[in-house]
Every structure is written in structure tokens, then in C-alpha cells.
């Protein structure tokens, strides 16, 4: 169901008055998640995880993989090791193997999510600064941006790999806002996962959620400022911001 992103939905009156007084076009940013927002990699992540874990004797299905969607892959690997320890490869080696397999999938099969280019073009015309904050490793971010020909579209592209904790911890969003030299309250995060939504809200940002059908009923999405069906709705949702 489509919801309009009007000012009453994102600010109480006192905050609106404050923001209208201090915000200028260059003083606000849209910070995009990558997987499931820019590129349709969530199914590819699940394939890579299920393939690599199966080689260790750990059989996961799609629902299992959804439990860690939005988290850093090293944290997802640690999650499963705690529940079903394996012998042989270390967690770091398993993580590297999953990333390598996913990178190969992206290079051969990666496609943009619906509405990505139109949303980015609209945002640029509307004087939004653009950034990316992803749980994925920096090498994969580079691969995706190259595959989608978006290398020059983002002022900042930040990976959570260097942070102590990944999403749902807010560190990567706080770091991205710092890179932009913006207060987090001047940023709107665009997320597809519940873990990402929690990270953005914890960072003090507003959050547009674009959940996939398989997780749309997750109650954690209630924390988002608004939920959309796809990025094609973003320009209309943000028209009054």
C-alpha cells in the first residue's frame, strides 16, 4: 500500500519549524543501502550462502537466510557457526568464499532494482546529496557500482566492514553522515531490510523502507518513517521534504 511521505509523517511540528529554518538543499542527503535497494542481490546472497554452507554440511533454506538479511556477512557466518559449528574452514575463510561466490554472481547476473536510475536522477535534480552505506565489503560495493554504471553517482560510498559492528548497529550510518559533514537528522536512509531500518533509526535518521515481499510483514518495519513498494514511488513520497 502506498503512503505519502508528507511532513506530518516525518516531523512533529516543532521539529518541522526547526528544520525549515536550517535546511538548505546542500544540507540534506539521501543515504542508500545497496543490496536489495540498488541491485537485486538478496536472492544472490541467499544462493551464495546456501551453496557455501551446504559444502560444510549445514543445509539452510531461504527462510534461514532471511534471519541475517541486512547484517554484515562475517556476522551472518558467526551467527550460524554459533548454532551449528563446523570443522575445517575458519569463519573468515567461509566469509571470503561466500563473498567471492556472490561477486561472481553479480558480475554475471546483477541487475538494478526497479526505479533506481529514475530515483537517483530525480534526487540529483532536487538537490539531494547522495551517499551509500552498505553492510557489504568495499570490494563488492565497487563491483556493484561498476556493474550498474553508478560509480560517479555517490558523493560517499561507505562499507560497514571497518566498523566494530554492522547493522543493526548504527555505526555505518553515523560514519556516512560524518563523511558528508551532516547531522544524521538531515539524512534520510533508504533501506530494504529490518536490520537496516533499525540501524538508520538508531543513528537518528529518518528511514524510507522498501521491504521485499518475503519480509514485508516483519514487525520491525514499523520503526521506519514510511514504507514503499519500490523506488519508483520515492519522488512522490519525498515531494514535500
N, C-alpha and C positions, 0 to 999 in steps of 0.2 A: 504494500500500500504506500502511495506517495504522500510524503509530508512536506509541506512548505517550510523552508528554513527561514522563518521570519525572526525579527529581532526579539519579539516576546519569548520565542523558544530558546534563545541563546543567552539572553541577559535579563536580569531583573532591572527595573527602571533606573536605579541609582548607578548601576554599572554601565548601562547604555549611555547615560548622560556623560559619565566619565570618559568612556571610550570615544564617543563622538567628538569630545573636546581634544583628545590627544592623538587619535589615529589619523595618519595620513596614508596615501597609497603605498608609499615605500616602507611604512611602519607595520606591515602585516604580511603574513606568509601562509601559504598552504604547504603542509608537510605531508608528502605522500608515503605511505607504506609501499613496498614493491610487490611482493608475492601476493597474487590474488587481487591486486589493485591495478598495477601497471601491466602485469603479464600473468597469463593463466598458468602459473606454475604449481598451484596447490595440488592438482592431480599428479603432476610430475614428481613433486616431493614425495607424495604417498607411494608412488611406484618405486622410486629410488629407495625409500626406507623399507618397504616390504621386501624388495629384492635382496637388499644387503642383510637385513635381519634374518631372512629365510636361510641365507648361507651360513648363519650362525646357529640355526636350529630354532630360531624364535619366529613363530608364524603370527604375523599381525594382519588384521583386515583394515578396511578403510575407516571403520569406526574407531579402532585403536589409534590410528594415526591422527584422527581429529582431536584426541586428548591433548596433544602437544602442538597443535597448529598455532603458528604465530610466535612460538618460542625459538630461541637460537638452537641450531641443530645439535651442538655439543650438549646443551641442556636436555634436549629430547633423548639423545643417546644415553645420557646419565640416568634419565628417568626410567628407561627400560632396563638398563643394567641393574639398577637397584631392585627391580621387580623380578627379573629373570636373568641372573648373572650367567655369563658365558665364559668359556675358556678360549685362549688363543689371542686374537687381535685385541689390542687395547681400545679403550673408548675413543682415544684420539685417532687411532687408525680406522676405526669404524666410521667416525665422523668424516674423515677425509675421503673414505670410499663413497659415502653417500653423496657428498658434495661433488665429487668427480663424476659420479653417475648422473646426478641432476644437471650438472653443467653440460654434459654430452646431450642429454635430452633437450635442454634449452637451445643449444646450438643447432639441433636438427629439427625441433618441433615447436619451439617457443612462439607464441602468438600474443598480441596485445589483448587486453580486456576491452570489452565494448565501451566506446566513448572516450578512450584515453586521449587520443590526439586532439579531439574536439575540446575536451575539458582543459587540457594544457594550453591550447591556443586561446580559449576564452579567458582563462586565468591571466595569461600574459597580457592580453588586450585590456583586461580590467585592473591592471597594475598590482596584481598579487605577485609577491616574490615566491619562488618555487624551490622547494627542497625535498630531499628524500631521506627517510630514516627507516632502515630495514634491519631485521634480525639476521639477514643473510650475510655471509662473509663478503669482504670487499671485492674479492676476485669474481664472485658470482654477480655482484652488482654491476661490475664492469662488463661482464659477459652479457647480461640482460640489456643494459643500456646500449651496448653495441648492436645486439640483435634487433632491438626495436628502433634503432637510429635516433636515440634520445640523449646521446652523450652530452650535448650542449644545452639541454633544456633546464637543468637544475643548477642553481647557484651553489648548493651544498648537497653532497651525497654522502651520508654517514651510515656506517655499519655499526652494529652493536657488538661486534667481535672483540673490540678493545675495552669494553666495559666489564666491570666485575659481574654484573648481572644483565641478562637480556630481558625482553618483555616477558611478563607484565611489569617489570621494574621500569620506572620512567627514565632511566639514565640516558638512553639513546635520544629521546626527545628533548631532554634538558640540554644535552650536548649540542644537538642540532640548533636549538634556539640560541644557544651561546655563540655558535659559529655564525649565525645570522645577526648577532648582536641585537636580538629582540627579546622582550619579555615573553615568557611562554603564553601569557594571556592574550598576546597579539597574534597567536598562531592557531590555525585550525588543522588538526590532523585528519587524514583520510585513511581509514582502516577497514580491513575485511575480517579480522579475527577478534574474538573476545579478549584474548590476551593483549592485543594491540590497543583495543579501546581502553582497557584498564590502565595501560602504560601512559597513554595520552592524557587521560583524565587525572591520573596521579601527578603528571607533570604540570598540571594547571592549565591545560589547553582545552578548547572545545574540540569535539570529535564528530566527524561525519563517518558513520559506519555504512559499509556496503557489504553486508554479510552474504555468503553463498547460501543457496537453498538448503544445503545439508546441515548448516549450523544456525540458521536464521532464528530458530526457536530457543537458542541459548539465552537464559535469563540475564546473563551478563551484558548483553547488548542494550539492556535498559539503561545502562550507565552512559551510553552515547548521547550526544546532543540531539542527533537525528539519525534515522536510518533511511537509506535509499535503496532502490532496486539495482541501479547501475550508475556508472559515472555519467551516462547521458543525461541524468537528472540534476547533475551538480550545478550547472549555470543557473537554472531556475531556482534551485534551493538556496543559492547564495546571492540572489539578485539584490537583496536589501542590505547586505552586510558591507 
